[in-house]
Amino acid sequence: MAAKTIIQELKKHHDEMRDLVKEIKKNKPEKFILLKKHLDIHHELEEDLLLAQLNTKKDIKDESLESQEEHFVLNILLLDLKDFPKDHDRWMVKFKVFDEILDHHLTEEEEDLFPDAEEKLDKKLLEDLGKQFAELKKQRLSAAMETKDEKK
């Protein structure tokens, strides 16, 4: 079986996070912290492994930087949701707005950024990055699941 590229690994993780969003919207806000952990790790690894490579390519750099800026916006929204009382009527409204922005971001990456990345980067590099992503994601999620979340 051929090694998965980082693009394949990222898309798989996007789908995992979409599934978590669906669960949360089914009135399971307690799953939010799990989604936040996934997104925190996803953003960090995507930026360190893939976007760092793309930022060196003149004709895709702006697209890559836009993706990073969207991560920043999503992180602000995640922090707001984390600190907002989950039993408040507005929490789910806020979450649905967050979901719209997240869905736009994931779709834009999958339809625009990822195909461009596959054109610009060597297949072997994409496979090496895919292996690194899978290993680091597994390690970091495992460590994140062991940590307790502080109530503020």
N, C-alpha and C positions, 0 to 999 in steps of 0.2 A: 504494500500500500504506500502510495506516494505521501511524502510529508506535506502537512497542511501549511499553506502560506499564512502570513499574518493577516491578510485580507480575509481568508476563510475563518480564521480564529476570531477576528473582530466581529464578523457578521454573526457567527455562532453566539458570541457573547451578547451582541445586540438583541438577538432573539430571546436569550435567557432573561434579559432585562425587560423586554416587552412583556414576557409572561408574568414577571413580577408586578409590573404596572397593572396588568389585568386583574391579578389577585387583589392588589390594594384597592382598586376601583370597585371590587365586589365587597366593599365594606370590611377590608382587612388592613386598616392603617398600621397595625403592629408589624406588618411585613415591610414597612417603609425603611426601617433602619438597615434591613438586609439589602434593599435596593440601593441605599446610599453607600453602603460598603462596596457593593459591586461597581457602582459608578465612580467612586473615588479611585479604586484600583484600576478600573478600565481607562479613565482619563489619564492617570499617571503613566501607565504602560504604553498607551497609544502615543502619548506625547514623547516619551523617552525613546521608544523603539521606532515607530513609523514616522511621526511628524518631524522628529529630529533629522531623519534622512531627507524628507521632502523639503524641509526648510533650506536645504543646500541646492535645490534644483530651481533655477530661475523661473521657469515657466509654470511651476506649480506652487511656488512659495506662498503667494498671496492666499491661495485656496487652503493651504495647510495652516497658515496663520489665522485665517477665519475660523477654522475648526477649533483651534486653541482658544480663541476669544469666546466661542460658543461654550466651550467647557467652563470658562470662567463664569459666564452668566448662569449656566446650569448649577455650578457650585454655590453661587449666591442664593439661588432659589432653594437648593437642598438645605442650606443652613437655616433659611427662614422656615422651611417646613419642619425641620428637626426641632426647632425651638418653639414652634407654635403649638398650642394645645390641640391634641388630636381629637378631643371630644367636642371641640368648637365647630359650629356649623360651617365656618369659613375654611376649615382645614381641607376638606375634600374639594371645595371650589378651587383653592390654591393649588392643590395637587393636580387637578384637571388642567389648569393653565400650564403648570410645569410639564405635564404629559404632552400637551400640544407642542411646546417648545422642544422637548426631548425628541418627540417623534419627527419633527421637522429636521432636527440635527442629524439623527440617525439615518433618515432617508436621504438627506443631502450627501452625507458621507458615502453611503452605499451606491448612489446613482452617479455622483460626480467625482468625489475625491478618490475613492477606491479604484475605479477603472483607470483614472489618470495615473495613480500610483503604480498599477500593474504595468502600464506602458513605460513609465520612467525608470522603474527599478528592476534590477536583474532578478530572475526567477529564483536563483539560488539564495540570494540575499533575502527575498521575501519568505522563502522556506526557513532559513536560519532564524529570521525574526519571528516567524510563526512558532517555532519550537521554543524560543526564549519567552514569548508571550504566554504560551500554554503553561510552561513550568513556573514562571513568576506569578501568574494569576493563581495557580493552584496553591503555591506557597503563601501568598499574601492573603488570599481568602481564608485559608486555614488559620493563619495567625489572627486575622480580623474576627473570625468567629469565636476565638478564645477570649477576646477582650470584652469587658463589660462596657456598656454604654452609660455614660453619666446622665443623670436626670438633672436638668437645670430648671 
